[in-house]
Amino acid sequence: METSLRTFLDLYRKNYGDKNKTLKELGFTHKEFNFWFYTNQEFGEECNEIEKMRNNQIEDEIYQILYEDFIQLQEDGFEYKDCVRVTGIDPLENDKKISGTTRYQYSKPSNFWDKYKLKLNSNDPEEKINYEIEYRKKLLFLKESRFNKNQLIKDKRKKKLEEFRNKLRVQDPQNKIFKSTDEVIDWEIEKIIKRTEKNIKILEERIKKQKILVLERKKSDELKQFEYSKLLEEKERGKIEKLRDIEIKKIQKSKLNEENRKNREIVKHTIYKSGLERRNELKIERENLKNQLKTEKYLSRLELKTNSTNIKTEGLNLFNKLKVGVLKKTIPVEILNKVKKSNEFGTKLFDINNKIVFQKCSSCDEYKGKDHFHRKGKNDLVSYCIECTRKRMGLDPKGGRRGESYKGKVIKKYNKNGNETHRRCTSCDEFYPTNDFRYKYRTSSVCKNCYVKLPNNHLSKPGEYNSVNIKVRWFDPNSFEVTHKRCNLCEKKKKREDFTMRTKSTDGLSIRCRSCDKEVRDQKK
């Protein structure tokens, strides 16, 4: 097969792209050529190249002939514009448009163009122009006829008809067909009528066939629609049955839930009643106790008031005497000269401007100047001195940082620059760096090692217990990974593999186990 294609292509090139000639020489048909052309890609591409070569060659031949005529007209004495108008080419512009890539050199066939060349020997320029116009038209007709195969076929048919008519005229010159045109017209009309009748019969047969086909199609469509409607009814019935089953299950579940709810309400109501009775009893007891206490307090106050009035009246004179003696012994002479007034208890001493100059500490019972107390507002001072306040806060009374010691024990350590470096743990009572206490959003009092051992911590055991203090997750002590978990529906302890993955949760597992999750999905359907 490949050798035959190769020989065809070689001969096709030798014949300058004449397909009909090559097919006749090798004895192939157009169907075989078309089959090769559309099935074999390499064969089709080479055939296209040969056809392009042939078209380029024809264009080059026509251009060369017109160019020779152009030069001949210039030699005869015509102007450049007239030569361009006659031949239709401008060599200065059309040289660029020629392909120039043809494989084969131009070789003018013998006695090919001489058939269409008119021989004229005249010096009149108008006659020459008319001659060139006719010559140009014939060349263009030749070019079009090569590419228009239908035109060539029509011309051949016309020639055959003319030959056939000439033969009839020679045999029977007195035939009516050649004498009168009316008879010829009637003969042609009869032919047309016969053709129309045939066409009408063919059309009627087609219409009948189409009607039969339409009826058959309608029947088939009706059958299909009937079958399709049956299928739809069956599907709808299945859906209705499923819906009924689902509704029955829902009703059963709702009934169970209502019964459980009623039982719970009854239990709650009984508990509430018993609680109300107990509360009422306790209220009565409390009211009785309150009334007794009120009466006792009232009587004790009356007694105290009577006793206090007697003591005040009797001891006012003695108190004033003692006050003067104590102030003279405790307060220095320099300050007494500045002091002009004191309060009723003698704990605060004021100057002329009603400002405190000297005050007694309520813890150490010593009189000290105002510099030894913290301020309390604009004109008042705190009741404890600075040293006593530091003792009460757990600080060194003579100095030290705030929070460095607590209840006489050192809690924090500082470096030379005054920055905190170590801290004491409240559980193990040992010092660790401060970074070990910063595992929360704020610093903690417990070190990281002790915090990890605590239950339900957010570092190693997050979410171990729920809000009701029920254990929900079980962790591995070495890797701190969840090994078991409690399901929210069935409330059973199950392995990690029985739960699906869920990235949003703390442990990366879902709330429900696989079996419970499947039941929930089936209910939603």
ABEGO torsion letter per residue (X at the ends): XAAAAAAAAAAAAAAGGBAAAAAAAAGBBAAAAAAAAAABAAAAAAAAAAAAAAAAAAAAAAAAAAAAAAAAAAAAGBBAAAAAAAAGBBAAAAAAABAGABABBBBBBBGAAAAABBBBBBABAAAAAAAAAAAAAAAAAAAAAAABAAAAAAAAAAAAAAAAAAAAAAABAABAAAABAAAAAAAAAAAAAAAAAAAAAAAAAAAAAAAAAAAAAAAAAAAAAAAAAAAAAAAAAAAAAAAAAAAAAAAAAAAAAAAAAAAAAAAAAAAAAAAAAAAAAAAAAAAAAAAAAAAAAAAAAAAAAAAAAAAAAAAAAAAAAAAAAAAAAABBAAAAAABABBBAAGABBBBAAGBBABBBBAAAGBBBBAAABBBBEAABBBABBAAAAAAAAGBBAAEEBBGABBGGBBABBBBAAGBBABBBBAAAGBBBBAAAABABABBBABBAAAAAABBGBAAABBGABBAAGBBABBBBAAAGBBABBBBAAAGBBBBAAABBBBAABAAGBBABBAAAAAAAAAAAX
